[in-house]
Amino acid sequence: MDGYRYYTIFVDECTRFCWLFPLINKSDLFSTFVAFYNLLVTQYSATVKILQSDGGEYTCNRLQQFLLDKGITHHLSCPHTPEQNGVAERKHRHIMETTITLLHTAKLPSQFWSYACLTAAYLINRMPTPVLHKSPFELLFGSSPELNHLRIFGCACFPLLRPYNHNKLQPKTSKCVFLGYSNKYKGYLCFHVPTLRLYVSRHVIFDETQFPYPESSPSLLTTQSSPSSASSTCPVLLVNTENTGITSSPVSPSHHTPSVSTVSPSSQSITASIQASSPPPVAPDISISSTTFNPDNLQVVLSIPSLNLHPMQTRSKSGITKQKAFLASIQDSSMVDMSSTEPATYKSAIKAPVWLQAMHDEITALHTQGTWSLVPLPAKRNLVGCKWIFMIKRHSDGSIARHKARLVAQGFS
């Protein structure tokens, strides 16, 4: 939903406090670690001495140079020995089990996995551990965490929406889905399913007995094929996760030597499937035979516009189109010599034989050079359209040399 595909965690070995950072690409790990290092130095006055990891992205040259410049010792676990990464591995398993429980209880699809993971880490940091008999939050900050603001993940919530209304007759609130707590704002994350909008508000009323997502819009579930069965009709998300454990000394105890140890990310695959209220239709099989391909029958296929779910009502959505006055005068006027004018549209170009011949020459050249080949459209890929561009090549004296037509792809995908 928000573009994240991976996550990395840093675990303080002394207090077991966990920091979780969602990642779009694995290459974002270096910048994330640098930002986390600056956070430790600025906010906690902690000194990182040891980084414990199991390799992977933590062995890249940029990160190794950064650790060398900061004087941080990098410890690596032996290959195929995750037990040497025990603190981070157990924390990763705890977060994953809590995430699956939150999604299943709230009946949310796996597209919301990043919000569930952040909420799981938020709750785990505030729960006592069997090893330390206190919560990681209390050990790190020296005070008990506030628990009065905690709510059930995925329950129905009603944020104050009057500041977002366009007129005074609109309702003050609307039923949303609670997706956790914001780390930048002192408020709750409320997802409005009909408009796909995420609100951040501190004025929220909760109904923790309802989980409104399935009844709001089942069509928002994105169907993905299961890696184990290609015929599965349940939406399944395959998430590659990374966990990293870091240990840093708490600020309050002065007798403890600050030390940081980080556990490297271990790539694992977590599959969380959520049963939809009604199975989506199965798309028919598409087969293309190489014997039926004929370049002469090739036609220009326009792109299929993607579905616009934005609530704003535009003229294109209402079917209101207004032709430009200059193009309309060229296309509708029969007194314009199209052989000496560069047409702006395909409709006006087909009225002149010289431009028809130019387009025929362009198509013939593309077929001769084998510019494209017909293949089935991949799943969840937009079709790129094309357009004609017409140009008149002239001699140095201004006379027409030839008419040239180019078939080009549109500049978006």
C-alpha angles and dihedrals in degrees: 000000000000096000098255117139104167140022137202129206131204116203125197105225092205100049100016088230111158130211115196124196122184114220132204094199132013089238088069090071095090095054090043092053092048090051090048091050090053089048092055093048096045104036103029103026087226126152118222110220107158132030114196116196141146097234122254114113090358091074095063116126096243094053093044090053091048092052090048093051092049094045094241117155113227116211120192128199119231117268113278090006107115092161088077085063092052101140095053095037093055091045090050091051091048091052093047094049091048091047093053090047092051093049094046094047093048092043089231122154120245092257086086094057095117093056090047092049093050091048091048092053090046091054096041091055089057098047123087115253122225090231100051098024088220135078118267088236092058093047093049100042100026096235136082115264122248111250102175093092096055116116135180111275114246096014124136116277134179113209123191104262100173093108088057096049122107096211138014094252094068118098118267093231144011134203111271138170119253110234103176140269130322118238092203101040131046093237148080129273110238120185118205105208101198093054097028089230126146116216126196111205140153093201100076133144115206132209102193093182094068131066103191103181101095093048094046102063122337089180090073091073109109112220116223127175117251115244090229099048126026092200096058114128098192118100108254129181121202108205122187107209132195126198128195126181124209127182121201130170119257118250100229104057107073095188094063118089111233111243133160125204122179130199116216124240116267113203111233134163120233118190117195116180123191120197111236121221091241126016113247118242117271113244115235119253115262119213128178122194119210091214093064096054114114119172091206090063092051112124133188109260117204120221120262108240114237119245110268109213095176111125094224112110111224133182092253091055090051092050094246112146127171120194118224112255095230095051091043092055091051096046097042098040116088093192095071115099102228092189090071096038129075105234117224097207139037090240093061094041096059090062091071120066092211092060092044088055091047091053091047090052091050093051091047091051092050091051092047093051093045093234094169141016128208114249134160114272108257117239117271093009125126120234112243112225129211138216140197122250118195125201135174115220112210136193124240090267092055098255120135114266099180144325114251127195122189127194107209135174118249116256099249138063 
